[in-house]
Amino acid sequence: MVGCLTKTRKVGGSIVVTLPKELVETQNIKENQCVEIIVKKCRKNGFGMFKGMSSFTAEDEMKGQLE
């Protein structure tokens, strides 16, 4: 199984994804061929990723330096 990141776009009433040329060539994918797609939304950026995490303490910064 090979994965890639790609953007969706609207065509009529549907949302479509385009497979990159390199992926199509390496996997020998042909038109009208059945393929399985597993959908996983990606974060647009890291903002809010660490929400609720407390800030580092001096003790946290020393961990690993003396071991």
C-alpha positions in Angstrom: 0.0 0.0 0.0 1.3 3.4 -1.0 0.0 6.7 0.3 0.1 10.4 -0.7 -1.3 13.7 0.4 -3.5 15.5 -2.1 -6.2 18.3 -1.9 -9.8 17.8 -2.7 -11.7 20.0 -5.2 -15.3 20.4 -6.1 -16.6 19.2 -9.5 -20.4 19.7 -9.9 -21.9 18.3 -6.8 -19.0 15.9 -6.0 -15.7 16.3 -4.2 -12.8 14.7 -6.2 -9.1 14.0 -5.5 -6.4 13.8 -8.2 -3.7 11.1 -7.9 -0.2 12.5 -8.6 1.3 11.3 -11.9 4.3 9.7 -10.1 1.9 7.5 -8.0 -0.1 6.5 -11.0 3.0 5.5 -12.9 4.7 3.6 -10.0 1.5 1.7 -9.2 0.6 1.2 -12.9 -2.9 2.6 -12.3 -5.1 2.7 -15.4 -8.3 4.7 -16.2 -11.5 3.0 -15.0 -9.5 0.7 -12.7 -11.0 0.0 -9.2 -8.7 1.4 -6.4 -9.2 1.5 -2.7 -8.9 4.9 -1.0 -8.7 5.3 2.8 -9.6 8.9 3.9 -7.9 10.6 6.7 -8.2 14.4 7.1 -5.0 16.2 7.8 -4.4 19.2 10.0 -4.0 22.4 8.1 -1.4 23.6 10.6 -0.2 22.9 14.1 -2.1 25.7 15.8 -3.9 24.3 18.8 -2.2 21.0 18.6 -0.9 21.2 22.2 -4.0 22.8 23.7 -4.3 22.0 27.3 -0.6 21.0 27.7 1.1 22.8 30.6 4.2 24.8 30.0 7.7 23.4 30.5 9.3 23.7 34.0 12.9 23.9 34.9 12.8 20.3 36.0 11.4 19.3 32.6 14.3 21.0 30.8 16.9 19.2 33.0 15.4 15.7 32.3 17.6 13.7 30.0 20.6 16.0 30.5 21.9 14.2 33.6 21.0 10.7 32.5 
